[in-house]
Amino acid sequence: MTAVALIAVAGVTQAHAQSMTTVEPEGAYFGMGLGVNGISKGDATIAARTPSAVKFKFHDGWAASLSAGYKWTPGLRGELELRYRTNGVKNLNSNAFPLSGRPDDLSLMANLLYDFKTGTRFTPYIGVGVGGSMVWWRKFANASSTRIVHAAGGTKLAFQGIAGVAYAVTPDWQVTFDGRYKGSSGHTFKGVQAVDTVSGFKLRDTTLMLGLRYDFGA
């Protein structure tokens, strides 16, 4: 009886190990994440400035996301991602003009990703995405706390690149860590005074995200 029990335990252990290392079946999945966000580029044009081209500087901020997708057995995944980012502004043109407020960015992206199967619990992945980015500016004010622009900034075409790794805690639950570089251009913020209107705002940001993903197909 003891020998039979040992064989049964060994069989279950081996089956569990195989389920963690073999190619995952196709199916739907759901994910969520939380992380930090940094804006590397905030170029724009303000009519009142001479020269009119300006550069905004920002503090690091935070981001949160929800995603849902479908996984195909060759390693391809397609997903829809809803992500919110926010960053406080530092100044305009290298400390010359202190500012306050923050740009908020709500984006909906369609992503195509590829998982590199390693035969282990670790699965690196890369991907690209395209979608829409809605940016608005909250409490945009100068050093004397005078409001400069209205909040609305419009929705513009956005793109992103993705690289990360997933770790299988169980066959259906994975912890993920990735970086996403996203860009959008052409945002306009109407000034309280016409000369303060911000146009051609280019937003480039990098987000590092820790997430959790559940595979229904597993």
LUMGU-814640 format. One record per residue: residue number from 1; x, y, z of N, C-alpha, C in turn. Coordinates in steps of 0.05 Angstrom, whole numbers, plus 5000, padded with zeros to 4 digits. Each point is the difference from the previous one (the first is absolute). Last residue first. Example, Ala and Ser with C-alpha at 12.3 -4.5 7.8 and 13.67 -1.06 7.14 Angstrom:
[node 2,[5257,4955,5142],[5016,5024,5001],[4985,5022,5014]];
[node 1,[5006,4885,4999],[4982,5024,5000],[5018,5024,5000]];
This chain:
[node 218,[4870,5558,4618],[5016,4981,5015],[4984,4980,5016]];
[node 217,[4963,5076,4950],[5006,4976,4984],[5016,4979,5015]];
[node 216,[4980,5087,5036],[4976,4983,5001],[5006,4974,4985]];
[node 215,[5069,5069,5050],[4995,4986,4974],[4976,4982,5003]];
[node 214,[5042,5093,5053],[4986,4974,5003],[4993,4990,4972]];
[node 213,[5074,5076,5051],[4984,4991,4977],[4988,4972,5005]];
[node 212,[5053,5096,5046],[4990,4973,5006],[4981,4992,4977]];
[node 211,[5088,5078,5017],[4972,4992,4996],[4994,4971,5007]];
[node 210,[5070,5096,4997],[4998,4974,5012],[4971,4991,4999]];
[node 209,[5062,5077,4942],[4975,4990,5011],[5003,4972,5012]];
[node 208,[5046,5098,4956],[5008,4974,5010],[4977,4990,5018]];
[node 207,[5008,5078,4916],[4987,4989,5023],[5012,4973,5008]];
[node 206,[5020,5097,4938],[5007,4972,5005],[4988,4992,5026]];
[node 205,[4981,5082,4919],[5003,4991,5027],[5008,4971,5001]];
[node 204,[4978,5097,4938],[5015,4975,4998],[5005,4990,5029]];
[node 203,[4941,5080,4939],[5003,4986,5025],[5014,4973,4995]];
[node 202,[4980,5104,4955],[5010,4973,4994],[5005,4987,5027]];
[node 201,[4939,5089,4959],[5013,4987,5023],[5007,4971,4994]];
[node 200,[4960,5080,4948],[5020,4982,4991],[5015,4985,5022]];
[node 199,[4953,5088,5033],[4994,4984,4977],[5023,4982,4992]];
[node 198,[4954,5072,5080],[5022,4981,4995],[4991,4982,4976]];
[node 197,[4971,5105,5036],[4992,4974,4989],[5024,4983,4994]];
[node 196,[4995,5094,5033],[5010,4978,5017],[4992,4973,4990]];
[node 195,[4971,5085,4962],[5029,4999,4996],[5013,4977,5016]];
[node 194,[4905,5022,5006],[5007,4987,4975],[5030,4996,4996]];
[node 193,[4955,4997,5097],[5006,5021,4981],[5010,4988,4974]];
[node 192,[4977,4938,5054],[4981,5018,5012],[5002,5027,4985]];
[node 191,[5032,4913,4945],[5008,5018,5022],[4976,5017,5010]];
[node 190,[5005,4898,4954],[4991,5027,4996],[5007,5018,5023]];
[node 189,[5048,4910,4961],[4986,5009,5025],[4994,5030,4997]];
[node 188,[5029,4907,4934],[4997,5029,5003],[4984,5006,5026]];
[node 187,[5063,4915,4946],[4980,5008,5020],[5000,5031,5002]];
[node 186,[5058,4939,4943],[4979,5017,4989],[4978,5009,5020]];
[node 185,[5057,4905,5008],[5007,5027,4992],[4975,5016,4992]];
[node 184,[5043,4903,5056],[4978,5013,4986],[5008,5029,4995]];
[node 183,[5045,4897,5041],[5001,5027,4990],[4975,5008,4986]];
[node 182,[5054,4921,5072],[4977,5009,4984],[5003,5029,4991]];
[node 181,[5050,4905,5045],[5006,5026,4991],[4978,5009,4981]];
[node 180,[5014,4923,5083],[4985,5008,4976],[5007,5029,4994]];
[node 179,[5033,4905,5062],[5003,5028,4995],[4986,5007,4974]];
[node 178,[4987,4917,5080],[5008,5009,4974],[5004,5030,4999]];
[node 177,[4973,4902,5059],[5014,5025,5003],[5009,5009,4973]];
[node 176,[4926,4923,5053],[5014,5012,4977],[5015,5025,5009]];
[node 175,[4952,4900,5037],[5009,5027,5008],[5016,5011,4977]];
[node 174,[4920,4921,4997],[5027,5009,4995],[5004,5028,5012]];
[node 173,[4928,4906,4999],[5007,5026,5011],[5029,5007,4994]];
[node 172,[4959,4915,4975],[4982,5021,4990],[5006,5028,5010]];
[node 171,[5052,4919,5022],[4995,4998,4971],[4982,5022,4990]];
[node 170,[5055,5028,5084],[4985,4975,4995],[4995,4998,4970]];
[node 169,[5059,5064,5022],[4997,4991,5028],[4985,4974,5001]];
[node 168,[5058,5049,4920],[4977,4984,5006],[5000,4990,5029]];
[node 167,[5042,5090,4947],[5007,4977,5017],[4975,4985,5008]];
[node 166,[5036,5076,4918],[4979,4989,5017],[5011,4976,5016]];
[node 165,[5041,5095,4946],[5003,4972,5006],[4977,4992,5019]];
[node 164,[5027,5084,4920],[4997,4992,5028],[5003,4970,5003]];
[node 163,[4986,5094,4929],[5018,4978,5005],[4998,4992,5029]];
[node 162,[4953,5069,4915],[4997,4985,5025],[5022,4979,5002]];
[node 161,[4963,5099,4945],[5016,4976,4999],[5001,4987,5028]];
[node 160,[4928,5074,4945],[5017,4992,5022],[5015,4974,4993]];
[node 159,[4929,5092,4965],[5015,4975,4994],[5016,4992,5024]];
[node 158,[4909,5070,4967],[5023,4993,5017],[5012,4974,4991]];
[node 157,[4927,5088,4970],[5011,4974,4994],[5025,4995,5017]];
[node 156,[4927,5068,5040],[5018,4998,4976],[5010,4971,4997]];
[node 155,[4923,5071,5055],[5010,4973,4996],[5015,4998,4974]];
[node 154,[4979,5089,5072],[4993,4984,4976],[5013,4973,5000]];
[node 153,[4999,5076,5067],[5023,4998,4982],[4995,4983,4975]];
[node 152,[4952,5060,5093],[4998,4982,4977],[5024,5001,4982]];
[node 151,[4987,5058,5080],[5009,4973,5005],[5001,4983,4974]];
[node 150,[5020,5108,5003],[4977,4983,5007],[5009,4971,5000]];
[node 149,[5072,5080,5021],[4985,4987,4979],[4976,4985,5011]];
[node 148,[5052,5060,5057],[5010,5007,4973],[4983,4988,4978]];
[node 147,[4994,5035,5112],[4994,4978,4981],[5007,5009,4971]];
[node 146,[5049,5033,5091],[4980,5010,4981],[4995,4978,4979]];
[node 145,[5065,5003,5077],[4975,4984,5002],[4978,5011,4982]];
[node 144,[5094,5029,5004],[4982,5015,5017],[4973,4987,5003]];
[node 143,[5068,4962,4944],[5012,5002,5027],[4982,5015,5019]];
[node 142,[4947,4958,4919],[5027,5010,5002],[5009,5003,5029]];
[node 141,[4926,4925,4959],[5003,5027,5010],[5030,5008,5000]];
[node 140,[4921,4917,4978],[5024,5011,4988],[5002,5030,5008]];
[node 139,[4935,4923,5025],[5011,5022,5016],[5027,5011,4990]];
[node 138,[4975,4914,4950],[4986,5009,5024],[5015,5022,5014]];
[node 137,[4991,4954,4896],[5018,5013,5019],[4984,5011,5023]];
[node 136,[4993,4915,4921],[4989,5025,5009],[5017,5010,5023]];
[node 135,[4994,4919,4915],[5016,5015,5019],[4986,5026,5008]];
[node 134,[4986,4898,4948],[4986,5024,5007],[5016,5013,5023]];
[node 133,[5019,4924,4917],[5009,5011,5026],[4986,5026,5005]];
[node 132,[4993,4902,4934],[4994,5028,5005],[5009,5008,5028]];
[node 131,[5043,4920,4934],[4974,5006,5010],[4996,5030,5003]];
[node 130,[5075,4908,4985],[4990,5025,4988],[4972,5005,5011]];
[node 129,[5097,4934,5019],[4972,5007,5003],[4994,5026,4986]];
[node 128,[5076,4908,5016],[4995,5028,4991],[4970,5005,5003]];
[node 127,[5080,4926,5046],[4975,5006,4986],[5000,5029,4990]];
[node 126,[5053,4907,5057],[5002,5027,4988],[4974,5006,4985]];
[node 125,[5043,4927,5084],[4982,5007,4978],[5006,5028,4990]];
[node 124,[5034,4906,5068],[5004,5027,4991],[4980,5006,4977]];
[node 123,[4995,4928,5081],[4993,5004,4972],[5005,5029,4992]];
[node 122,[5019,4918,5084],[5005,5027,4990],[4994,5002,4970]];
[node 121,[4997,4918,5052],[4978,5018,5008],[5002,5028,4990]];
[node 120,[5044,4924,4940],[5001,5005,5029],[4975,5017,5008]];
[node 119,[5025,4977,4909],[4999,4974,5014],[5001,5003,5030]];
[node 118,[4997,5071,4931],[5026,4992,5010],[5001,4972,5013]];
[node 117,[4942,5071,4926],[4998,4977,5018],[5028,4991,5007]];
[node 116,[4959,5097,4970],[5022,4982,4994],[5000,4977,5021]];
[node 115,[4920,5071,4959],[5012,4987,5023],[5022,4981,4991]];
[node 114,[4948,5093,4958],[5011,4973,4994],[5014,4990,5025]];
[node 113,[4917,5079,4968],[5024,4991,5015],[5009,4972,4992]];
[node 112,[4933,5094,4977],[5008,4974,4990],[5026,4992,5012]];
[node 111,[4914,5076,5024],[5028,4990,5001],[5002,4972,4987]];
[node 110,[4936,5096,5011],[4999,4973,4990],[5028,4990,4996]];
[node 109,[4958,5081,5068],[5019,4990,4980],[4992,4972,4992]];
[node 108,[4969,5097,5054],[4989,4974,4993],[5016,4990,4977]];
[node 107,[5014,5080,5083],[5004,4989,4974],[4986,4972,4997]];
[node 106,[5013,5099,5061],[4984,4975,4999],[5001,4989,4972]];
[node 105,[5053,5078,5066],[4999,4986,4974],[4985,4974,5003]];
[node 104,[5024,5104,5050],[4989,4973,5003],[4996,4988,4973]];
[node 103,[5062,5086,5045],[4986,4988,4977],[4992,4971,5007]];
[node 102,[5016,5087,5070],[5008,4974,4990],[4985,4992,4975]];
[node 101,[5032,5091,5073],[4980,4985,4985],[5011,4973,4991]];
[node 100,[5055,5097,5014],[4986,4980,5016],[4978,4987,4984]];
[node 99,[5102,5059,4984],[4972,4995,4994],[4988,4981,5021]];
[node 98,[5093,5071,4975],[4987,4980,5016],[4970,4998,4994]];
[node 97,[5083,5036,4940],[4972,5007,5006],[4988,4977,5017]];
[node 96,[5092,4997,4977],[4996,5029,4995],[4972,5008,5008]];
[node 95,[5041,4909,5002],[4998,5016,5025],[4995,5029,4995]];
[node 94,[5006,4938,4922],[5022,4997,5019],[5000,5021,5023]];
[node 93,[4925,4995,4933],[5027,5009,4990],[5021,5001,5022]];
[node 92,[4911,4988,5044],[5001,5004,4971],[5028,5011,4993]];
[node 91,[4961,4934,5086],[5005,5027,4990],[5000,5001,4970]];
[node 90,[4966,4925,5060],[5020,5015,5015],[5002,5029,4991]];
[node 89,[4914,4923,5000],[5019,5016,4984],[5020,5015,5019]];
[node 88,[4947,4901,5015],[5000,5029,5007],[5021,5015,4983]];
[node 87,[4943,4907,4973],[5026,5011,5008],[4997,5030,5007]];
[node 86,[4942,4898,4972],[5000,5028,5009],[5027,5009,5010]];
[node 85,[4936,4916,4943],[5026,5010,5009],[4996,5029,5010]];
[node 84,[4942,4902,4967],[4999,5028,5010],[5027,5007,5012]];
[node 83,[4953,4921,4927],[5021,5009,5019],[4996,5029,5007]];
[node 82,[4959,4904,4947],[4991,5026,5009],[5020,5009,5022]];
[node 81,[5000,4923,4914],[5011,5011,5025],[4989,5028,5006]];
[node 80,[4987,4901,4937],[4992,5028,5003],[5008,5009,5028]];
[node 79,[5042,4917,4933],[4987,5010,5024],[4991,5029,4996]];
[node 78,[5048,4900,4957],[4988,5026,4993],[4984,5009,5024]];
[node 77,[5087,4925,4977],[4978,5010,5016],[4989,5026,4989]];
[node 76,[5069,4906,4973],[4989,5027,4995],[4977,5006,5019]];
[node 75,[5050,4916,4993],[5013,5020,5017],[4989,5028,4995]];
[node 74,[4969,4912,4963],[5027,5006,4991],[5015,5020,5016]];
[node 73,[4906,4976,5021],[5021,4981,5009],[5028,5006,4988]];
[node 72,[4927,5078,5021],[5001,4978,4981],[5025,4983,5007]];
[node 71,[4933,5074,5058],[5026,4988,4995],[4997,4977,4980]];
[node 70,[4945,5097,5032],[4998,4972,4992],[5028,4990,4992]];
[node 69,[4956,5085,5069],[5011,4991,4974],[4995,4971,4995]];
[node 68,[4994,5097,5069],[4986,4975,4993],[5009,4992,4973]];
[node 67,[5026,5076,5087],[5003,4989,4974],[4984,4974,4997]];
[node 66,[5024,5097,5064],[4984,4976,4998],[5003,4990,4971]];
[node 65,[5060,5073,5071],[4990,4989,4975],[4981,4976,5005]];
[node 64,[5061,5095,5043],[4985,4975,5006],[4987,4991,4974]];
[node 63,[5083,5074,5043],[4983,4990,4979],[4986,4975,5010]];
[node 62,[5063,5095,5035],[4991,4972,5003],[4981,4994,4977]];
[node 61,[5087,5074,5008],[4973,4996,5010],[4994,4971,5003]];
[node 60,[5087,5081,4991],[4990,4972,4996],[4972,4997,5012]];
[node 59,[5026,5098,4968],[5007,4981,5021],[4992,4972,4991]];
[node 58,[5023,5079,4927],[4980,4988,5017],[5013,4983,5022]];
[node 57,[5012,5086,4918],[5013,4980,5016],[4980,4990,5021]];
[node 56,[4995,5052,4896],[4991,4997,5027],[5016,4977,5014]];
[node 55,[5019,5072,4915],[5003,4973,5010],[4991,4999,5029]];
[node 54,[4985,5065,4902],[5007,4998,5028],[5002,4970,5007]];
[node 53,[4991,5079,4912],[5004,4972,5008],[5009,4999,5029]];
[node 52,[4988,5085,4957],[4975,4987,5008],[5003,4971,5008]];
[node 51,[5080,5076,5014],[4985,4987,4978],[4975,4985,5010]];
[node 50,[4985,5055,5041],[5019,5007,4978],[5026,4986,5007]];
[node 49,[4886,4994,5029],[5028,4997,5005],[5017,5007,4976]];
[node 48,[4902,4997,5004],[5010,5023,5015],[5030,4998,5005]];
[node 47,[4949,4930,4955],[5002,5024,4983],[5013,5023,5015]];
[node 46,[5019,4895,5012],[4983,5020,5014],[5004,5026,4985]];
[node 45,[5021,4886,4986],[5002,5027,4990],[4980,5018,5016]];
[node 44,[5057,4900,5021],[4975,5013,4991],[5007,5027,4989]];
[node 43,[5044,4899,5049],[5003,5024,4983],[4973,5011,4992]];
[node 42,[5038,4927,5065],[4975,5015,5002],[5003,5026,4984]];
[node 41,[5050,4897,5029],[4998,5021,4980],[4973,5014,5003]];
[node 40,[5028,4928,5058],[5026,5007,4989],[4999,5023,4981]];
[node 39,[4941,4957,5088],[4997,5013,4974],[5028,5010,4991]];
[node 38,[4964,4916,5069],[5017,5023,4996],[4996,5011,4972]];
[node 37,[4954,4927,5080],[4999,5011,4973],[5018,5025,4999]];
[node 36,[4972,4901,5062],[5010,5028,4999],[5003,5009,4971]];
[node 35,[4928,4922,5040],[5028,5005,4998],[5007,5030,5000]];
[node 34,[4923,4908,4995],[5005,5026,5014],[5030,5005,4998]];
[node 33,[4916,4929,4953],[5026,5008,5008],[5001,5027,5013]];
[node 32,[4939,4907,4954],[5000,5026,5013],[5028,5006,5009]];
[node 31,[4938,4924,4930],[5023,5010,5016],[4995,5027,5012]];
[node 30,[4958,4903,4945],[4994,5026,5011],[5023,5009,5017]];
[node 29,[4973,4924,4913],[5013,5007,5025],[4992,5028,5008]];
[node 28,[4974,4908,4926],[4998,5028,5009],[5015,5004,5026]];
[node 27,[5030,4923,4928],[4977,5007,5016],[5002,5029,5009]];
[node 26,[5064,4907,4964],[4989,5025,4992],[4976,5006,5018]];
[node 25,[5081,4941,5039],[4979,4998,4981],[4989,5028,4993]];
[node 24,[5104,4979,5029],[4974,5006,5011],[4978,4999,4979]];
[node 23,[5094,4944,5005],[4988,5022,4987],[4972,5005,5011]];
[node 22,[5066,4954,5068],[4992,4995,4973],[4987,5025,4988]];
[node 21,[5029,4993,5092],[5022,5005,4981],[4992,4995,4971]];
[node 20,[4945,4988,5081],[5012,5027,5004],[5020,5006,4978]];
[node 19,[4954,4915,5007],[4980,5021,4994],[5012,5028,5002]];
[node 18,[5053,4925,5024],[4997,5002,4971],[4980,5021,4993]];
[node 17,[5013,4983,5091],[5023,5012,4988],[4998,5003,4970]];
[node 16,[4932,4953,5046],[4999,5029,5006],[5024,5015,4988]];
[node 15,[4998,4906,4992],[4979,5012,4983],[4998,5030,5005]];
[node 14,[5058,4950,5054],[5010,5002,4973],[4980,5013,4982]];
[node 13,[4973,4983,5088],[5021,5020,5000],[5011,5004,4972]];
[node 12,[4938,4931,5014],[4987,5025,5002],[5020,5023,4998]];
[node 11,[5034,4912,5002],[4985,5005,4975],[4987,5027,5000]];
[node 10,[5043,4969,5078],[5019,5007,4980],[4987,5007,4974]];
[node 9,[4946,4968,5070],[5010,5027,5006],[5020,5009,4979]];
[node 8,[4969,4912,4993],[4978,5019,4994],[5009,5028,5005]];
[node 7,[5059,4930,5023],[4998,5003,4971],[4978,5020,4992]];
[node 6,[5010,4979,5091],[5023,5015,4991],[4999,5005,4970]];
[node 5,[4935,4944,5040],[4996,5028,5007],[5022,5018,4990]];
[node 4,[5008,4907,4989],[4979,5011,4982],[4995,5029,5006]];
[node 3,[5059,4953,5056],[5012,5004,4974],[4980,5012,4980]];
[node 2,[4970,4977,5087],[5018,5023,5001],[5012,5006,4972]];
[node 1,[4947,4923,5011],[4984,5024,5000],[5017,5025,5000]];
